[in-house]
Amino acid sequence: LGTHSHTQKISLPSFLRTDRSFPSLPFRSPHTAMSSVAVEPLLRYHRRTEVSGLRKVANPCCSSSSLNCSRQKLFHRGKCKLRVRRRSTAPFVIRASSSSSSSSTALAETFESSGDVFFRHSFPVTQTETVEGKIFVRVDQENGKGNWHLTVGCSLPGKWILHWGVSYVNDIGSEWDQPPKHMRPSGSMPVKNYAIETPLKKPSGDDPFYEVKIDIDPKSAIAAINFVLKDEETGAWYQHKGRDFKVPLVDYLLEDGTVFGSNSFVIWPDILLKPETDSTLEPDDVKREDRKVEGIYEEQPITKHIAIENSVTVSVRKCPETSKNLLYLETDLPEVVVHWGVCRDDAKNWETPPGPHPPETVIFKEKALRTLLQPKEDGRGCSGLFTLEEGLAGFLFVLKLNDNTWLKCKGNDFYVPLSNSSILHSESGQEHFKDAAASVKALDQNQGSDTAFTNEIIKEIRNLVSGISSDNSRKVKTKEAQESILQEIEKLAAEAYSIFRSSIPTFKEEVVLEEELEQAPPKKSSGTGSGYEIVLQGFNWESHKSGRWYMELKEKAEDIASLGFTVVWLPPPTESVSPEGYMPKDLYNLNSRYGNIYELKELVGKLHELGIKVLGDAVLNHRCAQYQNQNGIWNIFGGRLNWDDRAVVADDPHFQGRGNKSSGDNFHAAPNIDHSQDFVRKDIKGWMRWLREEIGYDGWRLDFVRGFWGGYVKDYMDATSPYFAVGEYWDSLSYTYGEMDHNQDAHRQRIIDWINATSGSAGAFDVTTKGVLHAALERCEYWRLADEKGKPPGVVGWWPSRAVTFVENHDTGSTQGHWRFPGGKEMQGYAYILTHPGTPAVFFDHVYSNYRSEIAALLAFRNRHKLHCRSIVQISKAARDVYAAIIDEKVAVKIGPGHFEPPNGPRKWSPALEGRDYKIWESS
């Protein structure tokens, strides 16, 4: 990230942000554009089973709701109440006869009493409802006493927080300030030095609205009250059409008609009368007039998604007379069609079985059957009985509510095993090595005609894997030796993989061959450090504002070292169009908003004295030009690297480059650099080597690496030999109808592909793990934290030594909040990443907050137990409300509200750390 919000800071048009793809979540930040309350907000993952008082609205992602609302307005204290009634939405209207229903009930009772049921399981199913409510704002006077109040409320259930501040008359230095203490309602908490957060409460038990009341002093110097509304249960923020809500209390106008002292959008410009003044006067000369405020009441619509929980229970037993399988399926859904089939092996290929079939069954395209389940006699759901022949491996099905809504199991088909043997699954302790050997074997078989060089690589990998397996059985080799062998395997695997699956560079192959002949093979560097690294992001989105951030961080250096951090990531050092540094201009000019080059060198020197490595934030994808071409396009560069438009890619229409086409995704806010040009790569390598020598950087954080081929990154890493390097490869996770898929293999594969293109010379931020943690913690779906093979579902589950895990950074959190971690659950995230493999990165704002003591304890625990980027994870439990794992056979961790205790046996476990919904044990 690092770059996607910069267009706001320099007031570029919105179309310039279209190609920066984020994880399917809209922007939300107290002071930048957030999701509009008038359109679908980002509440896709809210779990709620009670929908009283809500109104369903149309939603293409979940149009088959089982709720229908009859809206009837009832006015109570000037507010609007909504009523809901339920109706059926089944796609069929055929009903089974009463005799059929009775027969089904009798069979169900037989299943309940039978002792030979060999499979019984309840599958959770979730429907998503879209509901609509209101945000209201009221300004009124208390009983004519002259005391005015601003009341903000919301009609939807949730844990609502008012995030608010004030603007003062003639104050142009800040859009938001904290209100005076006498204005703050009870329960208010300060947010840094610019805002207050106040919880909304119900005035009475039967009141459908949540609200908060703020006292207004008409004689104060406050010009306006600004706010946004936050649902703390989901972390969602609500604004008005992407701008902060603003209630002006003093309506000074400038000549252009804007409100003096703020850039925020005014929702209600006529709350106060405008003063009659000479428009030629300066704002400071405008005389404030006493005016009478009339009571107002305004509403804005708000929509969000809630989850409706149901379940499907399946029981299977053998019929003693016919030896056929009898499968009984029941659900609490009122009416549903089962779309089903059977499979004969583990491939799970659907086929239609011979009859007899249940009543109300039809054949669908000769590939599956559809059965309308029959209502239960007690009216609580429906059920069906299926008779299945012998010799089948499993029963496959999905639930169809109507043509637009299908319910699956964690994103996949429901699967029911039809024999005792197919229920049992075991995993060997050597699964990691067996998978590697199996992959090599398959690669060897499928590529029989490949070069002798590739065959030699495969042979070496196989020998190394076999060596580790045999040494494990003899318990001869030390763990350090095994880790060394694993590093060699990773290097060889990266080379072999790049032969079969790598991006094609845009320059001609002959040029590459000439370069290979002229230059000796570059020295390889893994870029992973010692494997025991813990990274601190040493800045946030606002750090540049002090103008002396380097010196402020230097003052904290000893504290950072005492916490156990081994690497600090510093902000971009170059001159930049945007103050945050992500729109670089003259690369050799290191006088930035964070400080000058001498202060930067002083900071780096101090960190080195304390044994801390330093990462420079290198923006290589794009660069801002100093001059215009003959067409008025900004694509001519100045300074020491005075490139012309040949350095700009040709397929970005905004900047008319004369280079080759881009080897990645374009970032349209600045000219995208064409790394296929020899002179560009030569200059960038020279600049990065200069930074290493002059400043003392030990490695790199690489911004927006989606924009150019990973092979160029390998070239830059080989030229600079970093101790540690990590790229920001960020794109959207996989979603179906607005719901995050359980299987995120495609997403993490794209990150793995980029790492492979660098030949493993750099790692990547594990965006997949962050996204899965979001969904798991927001919706209490901790089963998401294990993939289909029982491994961690992110990059850390496939290539942990190259995965840099994180909870938040300057883009996702801070004051931008573009993808904020679920509120109040940050420590669950840190309990996960600081006990698991991968290289954890901790956000500055969390270290210097009320989370400090808990994070410090986790850091000390990780260092004490020597957990590292290749630590072995054994997932013990991944259920709805709890996830638990054992790491390196010496640490056990659980996150979530559910219960877990590590089993005592040869190894005794004792509690080590505990916090809200997480607990960690150590073995003794």
Disulfide bonds with the S-S distance in Angstrom:
none
